Amino acid sequence: MVTPQMAEPLETDYLVIGSGIAGLNFALLAAEHGRVVVVTKKAPDDTNTNWAQGGVAAVLAPADSFEQHIQDTLVAGDGLCDRDVVELCVDAGPAQVQRLLDLGVRLARAPDGSLDLGREGAHTHNRVVHWQDVTGREIQRALLAAVKSQPNITILDEHIAVDLLSMAKYGGDPACFGAYVLDRRTGEVKTLLARATVLASGGTGKVYVYTSNPDVATGDGVAMAYRLGAAVCDLEFVQFHPTVLFHPHARNFLLTEAMRGEGGVLRLATGETFMERYHPMKSLASRDIVARAIDNELKKSGADSVFLDMTHLDPAFVRGRFPNIHERCLGLGIDITKQPIPVVPAAHYMCGGVKTDHDGATTIAGLYAIGECAFTGLHGANRLASNSLLEGMVYSSRAAAAVASAPRRRPSVVAPWSYGDATDSNDAIVVTLNWDEIRRFMWSYLGIVRSDKRIERARRRIEILRDEIREYYIDFKITSDLIELRNLALVAHLIIESARRRKESRGLHATLDYPDKLPEARHTEIQLTNGPRG
Ligand SMILES: Cc1cc2nc3c(=O)[nH]c(=O)nc-3n(C[C@H](O)[C@H](O)[C@H](O)COP(=O)(O)OP(=O)(O)OC[C@H]3O[C@@H](n4cnc5c(N)ncnc54)[C@H](O)[C@@H]3O)c2cc1C
């Protein structure tokens, strides 16, 4: 057996943490000027990207305009978008769609051969390119195929990043030079060194008990960056998707916004529509408005779910446009062409993240963040649907160009991971229980509608749990579950702390105690001030 302490560090040019759209597109472009190692904690296609249904927003229709897409994004962002970033992403849209096509991504075509453009909530034009209702799966497939034929890229699957390496620990300026990574198959913690370390670790949905996200979305990138001393921003803005399938045998199954875009209508169990009471755009209002409306209706009636009704649409169209959803629901006994679909809201997307500049550089030298784990300024207080895959493409391209000039930094001798006196845990139930507890109280207290009292309750609980987890982390050998729990607890703490600081209701942050918006829109930036903490 390898003695882990003796293992030599592995050195590469670029270390990427995550194999979704952001990580893989970065890897492909960076591989043109250096060696890339992509670590990914489960299978390479176990990503949020793989689950994306709707598609990628871009201005392609003759009747559409860049200004209109910019305006739609700014309106959704409720005063907190960075207009320069919005312009940068929207302007890059058509070129990024072309890149996807060049990479072999199949996109649906209209009868005249042009790209078929779907419509989604809060977009004023049809501008979402898609592949049936499994756009993300198609993008993931094509990117992985391209990566596999690029000899400069190595993918290490079943490898979970534990913590980032900091020069500060060696007496230097705070700069990142790689990461400790746990090989889940062997239990060995490897030391990976790189000129640039790129977080592409996706979202934080698993902080909540109800989520559309797959299990990998535990906010590891945000937690690792924060521990290293990087600034994180606007983590109170959690987007809840209004329509996740409500069924005892379906976990995390999302019903894309495109279903409402194509004419789907929300109804109560009585068959009555209700969205007209909340917004003139009715079922096509932005996600936060629809999610809050459903939350309110469920609280009022005590019902388990509301319903998304597609039964008035042509069944052949519904089957052709949403084949995956049709089949999945049919497997659960729901024919969506004949029966309304029971739906509830669930945590879906993290608008905040690790603060970056226009090239994806964080506030720590050598560390980049791209995709959902990053805060670029695009989404503001609320993401416009289908802007996130676009952002992932745009920022991975920009970061890949920027890292070409990254200097190599590393101490002459790098300390290997210290296993200390940690033993195997015989009390793994603690991990499971803490996971469960965090996810439940975050749903109840930091969910769709918040209040000072709820936030304070959550704050007290998370502090106790974090102490318990810290002790456990020191005493026992690390496992993937423990790493994720530690990160999940830290991200929960950061969401609570960010929400506590926002004394207004804006975008996705709705609080009973401050129902109005403050005159000035401000970001919530948080940073560890006392240096890196392991
Ligand atoms: C159901 C669903 C539908 C969606 N539909 C759309 C849509 O239609 N349009 C749109 O624009 N957006 C959509 N989104 C959002 C979009 O899919 C995501 O924001 C985007 O895919 C994120 O890409 P990413 O590359 O940043 O991260 P991901 O694709 O989530 O990839 C993250 C990667 O990081 C890895 N990872 C995480 N932590 C670690 C660690 N510690 N060590 C090693 N690896 C790690 C994960 O295993 C994974 O490989 C949807 C999301 C969901 C869940």
The ligand as an ORCA input file, in Angstrom:
! r2SCAN-3c Opt
* xyz 0 1
  C     -32.496     20.741    -12.971
  C     -31.736     21.932    -13.443
  C     -32.110     22.578    -14.615
  C     -31.401     23.697    -15.071
  N     -31.728     24.265    -16.256
  C     -30.981     25.287    -16.735
  C     -31.215     25.843    -18.024
  O     -32.077     25.392    -18.747
  N     -30.432     26.876    -18.433
  C     -29.440     27.407    -17.668
  O     -28.774     28.347    -18.094
  N     -29.184     26.880    -16.445
  C     -29.913     25.838    -15.975
  N     -29.630     25.316    -14.746
  C     -28.477     25.826    -14.012
  C     -27.205     25.306    -14.671
  O     -27.407     23.969    -15.039
  C     -26.021     25.393    -13.736
  O     -25.928     26.672    -13.179
  C     -24.737     25.107    -14.501
  O     -24.842     23.882    -15.187
  C     -23.563     25.068    -13.545
  O     -22.446     24.633    -14.265
  P     -21.050     24.549    -13.529
  O     -20.074     24.085    -14.543
  O     -20.781     25.808    -12.820
  O     -21.272     23.458    -12.385
  P     -21.824     21.959    -12.450
  O     -22.318     21.617    -13.782
  O     -22.738     21.785    -11.317
  O     -20.520     21.109    -12.185
  C     -19.914     21.150    -10.904
  C     -18.851     20.103    -10.850
  O     -18.017     20.308     -9.719
  C     -17.795     19.056     -9.084
  N     -17.396     19.321     -7.703
  C     -18.066     20.038     -6.776
  N     -17.350     20.079     -5.634
  C     -16.210     19.387     -5.855
  C     -15.084     19.060     -5.070
  N     -14.972     19.433     -3.783
  N     -14.100     18.312     -5.628
  C     -14.185     17.884     -6.906
  N     -15.248     18.155     -7.701
  C     -16.234     18.904     -7.174
  C     -19.083     18.326     -9.267
  O     -18.918     16.958     -9.024
  C     -19.362     18.679    -10.724
  O     -18.575     17.889    -11.556
  C     -30.324     24.195    -14.298
  C     -29.965     23.548    -13.115
  C     -30.647     22.420    -12.692
  C     -30.221     21.737    -11.427
*
